[in-house]
Amino acid sequence: MTATGTVVGVDLGGTKIAVALVTAGHEVLARHRVPTPAGGPHAVVDAIVEAVAAVGGAPGHVGVGAPGPIMDGVVMTAPNLPGWREPFPLADRLTDRLERPVTVGNDANVGTLGEWAAGAGRGSRFMLGVWLGTGVGGGLVLDGRPYDGAFGGGGEFGHVCVRQGGALCGCGRRGCVEAYAGRACMEQAVATAASQGHPTALLDIAREKGQGRVKSGTWAKALEQGDELATRVLGEAVDALGAAVGSAVNLLDLDRIVVGGGLTEKLGQDLADRVAAAARPYMLVPGDRRVVVAELGDDSGVVGAAALARAAAGASPAAFEG
């Protein structure tokens, strides 16, 4: 790290790459975003290198949050990134190109780390982060330390099974949380119901906005209008999230659940409260377990990636708690 403690955090997503220069106090000094290229991992490396240069500064370390399971800096699989077919050593490739140490972690874990360090997870020691987007991501902090698991797959909350033989998930399995609460699967459920004659304003609103996909703001507008189908599909999503959160609490005895992602940003604490109410009947041990909305918005990923870089540089994870 530099004398000022600034590092670069990179949030690699399916549609955009966000890069920020972040201080030791988790303040974002500069931001830069570029579209995620469709040319595969080497094109992504080129885009990250250019974006890191664009934020300026002279950081000694770089942290990256990337989708999919990560082992020793290798992205094992990334189905939401076009052209990624085989495991790719992202950390090594970026280290060579940037000529500085690069640490790579799972994007949901990294977003969770950002909220734990500087957002809605401050002060928690046993925390679950739940990220509602195109899919459903998750991350864990256990006993005051970020937890990745034995093989880099810790915190895969979206693929907790809540219904054996249930709805088909994008991962190819059935009954996952993501099959009910991921925006892509929710949209598919709406399209199927609409084709069977169930009326909904969701698709009309999306068309009026020129959207190829039903985005979070469109869901919020349809729900505000009392759209029956949108209300039912969201209710199924909340039920699935509640069952999985309750089960996670029983397994890990969590003290806080932070819910983030685009849909949560639009619906706010009301959605978090609904998830808490849906989870409560599944919990074996009572306790003051807060379910709250993420505070950092789009900065969760870059702030968490910067914290990941600091940890790799030798800083104690406990130093990141607010």
N, C-alpha and C positions, 0 to 999 in steps of 0.2 A: 504493500500500500504506500501511497505518497505520504508526505509529512502531514497533509491536511486530512488524511483518512478517506479521501474520495476513491470510490471504485465504480466500475461500470456494471450495471445490471441489464440483462437482455431477456426479454419475454418473447419467445418464439411461438407464434400461433399459426393456425391454419390459414388465416387471411392476412395477418400483418405481423411485422417484427417491430417491437417497441424497445428502444434503447434509452437509458438514462444515466447521467452522471450523478452519483448519490454520495452524500457525506456520511461520516460516521454517526451523525445524529439522525440519519434516515431522511434528510432533506434532499429533494430532487433539485439539482442546480440547472440541468439542461436535459431536454428530451428530443428524440428524433424517431420518426416512424417511417417505415417503408413497407410496401406490400410484400407478402411472402411469395417468392418466385415459384413457378410451377416446374422448374427444371431439375428438381431433385436436390440431394444434399449438397453437392458442390456449388450449385447456384445459391443455395441458402448461405453457405459459408461466405461466398463473395458479398452477398447483401449485408450480412452481419459485420463483416470487416469494414465496409463502406459506412455503415450506420455508426459504428463505434468511432470512426474518425470524425464523423459529423458532430458528435456531442462535445468534442474538444477535451481539454484537460490532458493529464498524463497519468492515468491510473495504473497502479502496479498489478492489479488483479481484475479479472472479469468473471462474473457469474452469469450463467445462462439457465433459464427454465425452458425445457423442451417437452413436448407431449410424448406420452408413452413411458414404459419402464426404462430406467437408465441403470446401467451397471458399469462402474469404473469409467464414467465419461462416454460410454458407448450407448447411443440410442438404439435399443434392441428392436423396436418396431414403432412406427408412427403412421397409423392408418389415415390420420387427418392431414398428412403432409403429402402433396402430390409428388410422385416419383420416388418415394422412399420404399424400396423393396427389401433391402437387406440391412442387417445391423451396420451402423455407421459410427466411427470413432470421432464424434463431434468435438470433444474436448481436445484431443490431440491435433486435429486439423486446425482448429482455431488457435491453439497455442502456437503452432508453427507459423501461421499467417500473421498473427498479432504480435508475436515475439514477446509474450508475457503469459503468466499462468492463467489458465481458464478452467473453471469448474462448472460441470453441467449436472443439473438435477431435474427431476420430474416437475413439470410446470405447476401442477396443482399443489405439490408439496412446497414448491418455492413460493406460490401465492399465500399458502398457509403460513409459511415462515415470515412473510412480509407483514401479515396481519398480527401475528404473535409479537413481532418485534416492535411494530409502530402503529398498529391499528386496533381493531376490536378485540384482539386476543391478548392485549397487554395484561400482564399479571396472572394469566392462566398457566397452570403447570401440566394439565392434561386436556388437550384441545383437539377437536376435530374441525377441519375446514372442509366445507362442502361448496362446490363450485358448479352452478347451474348455467350451462351454455348450450352449445349444439349437443354436447354430451353432458355427463355428470362426472366431475372430478372430485378428488378428496386428498387430504393431507393430514398428517398427525404430528403433534408435539406430545411426547410422553415423558413425564417426570422432568419437565423443563428442558428437554432436548428434542430436536427434530428427529423423526423416526422414518427411515426408508425401508426397513425390512431386510431379510436375509439376501434377497435376490433383486432388490430395487423396486419391488412391487408393493411396498407398504402404502396403505392409505387408498387403495383402489376402491373407494366407496361406491362408485357408479356401477361396479360389477358384483356387489353384494346381491345375492339372490333373495328376493322377497316373495317369489311365487314360483314353485316348481312347475315346469312346463308352461310357464306364462308367456307373455308377449315376447316377440323376437327382438333381440338387441342387435345393435350394429356390430357387436363383437362376434356374432354368430351363435351366441347362447340364448337361452330363454329365461325370462323372469328376473332379469337384472333391474336394479333401480333405474338405470339409464333408459331401459325400454319403456318406462312410464314417465320419467321426469326429465329426460333429455329433450331439448327443444326439437331436434330432428324427428325423434320418435313421436313426440306430441303432435307435430305437424302431420306426420303420416297417419296418426289415429284420426285427426280431424278430416283429412282428405278422404280416408276410407269411409268415415261416417257420412260425409257430405255426398259421396258417390252413391250411398245407399238411401239418400233422400232426406237426411237430417239437415235442417236449415242452420246456417251460421253466417255471421257477419265477418268472421275472421278472414276468409279468403277474399271477400269483397274489399275489405279495408286494405289488405295487402296489394290487391290489384290497383286500387286507387292511388296507392303510394308508389306504384311501379316496382314493387318488391317481387323478386323471384322466389323468396322464402318468407315465411311468416316470422318476423322479427319480434323481439321482446316488447317494443313499444306498441306493436299491433295487438299482441296479447293483452297488454294493459288496457288499451282502448276498448277492445271487445268485452273484456271483463267489466269495465266501467259501465258499459251499455247493458250489462246483464245477459250477454249472449249465453244461451242455454248450453250449447255444445262446448264452448270454451270453458264455461264454469265446471262442466262435468269432467272434462279432460284434466283441468288443473286439479280438481278434487282427487282424481286418481293418482296424479303426481304427488300430491301432498300425502296421501295415504301410504304410498310406497316409500317416500322419504321418511315419514314417521316410523314405519316398521324398521327401516334400516338404522335410523338414528337411535331408536330404542335398543336395538340389538347391539349396536356399537357401544352404547353406554353400559349395557350389561357385561360386555366382554372386557372393556377397558376402564370403566368407572371414570368417565370424563367429567370435567367440571365446566367446560364451555364448548359450544358448537357455534362456529362462525359460518354464516351462509352468505355466499357472494355470487358474482356472475351477473350477466345482463338482465335476466328475468328478475332477479332479486333487487337489482338497482331500480327497476321500474315499479315493483310492487311494494318494496320497503319492508319495514318491521312487521307489517300485517302478515306477510308471507312467513316470516320467521316464527311469529306467534302461532300460526296455524300448524307449522311443522312441529313446534314444541307440544302443542295440544295433541297432535296425532301420535307423537312418540311416547307420551306419558303413560298410556295404558300398557305399553310393552316393558316399562322399566321395573326391574325387580327391587332395586334399592333406591329409596327416595333421597333427595338432596337438592341443594341450591344449584341447579344446572342451568346456566343461562344459554339461551339460543338467541343470537344477535346477528344483525346485518353487518357485513364487512364495511369498514370505514374508508379504505384507501382507494376504492374504485379501480380505475385502470392502472394505478400505481402499485397495487399489491404485488404484481409479478416482478416489476423492476426493482422495487425495494427489497423484496425477498431474495431475488437473485444477487443483489449487492451484498446482503447479509450472508448468503451462501459463500460468496467470494471472500468475505472477511473471515468466516470460520475456517476456510481452507488456508488462509494466510496465517492462521494461528491464534485468532481472537477466540475467546471463550464464548460459546453460544449464550451463556447466561448474561453476557454483557449486552445482548441485543434486546433484553426485556425492557419495556417502558416502565 
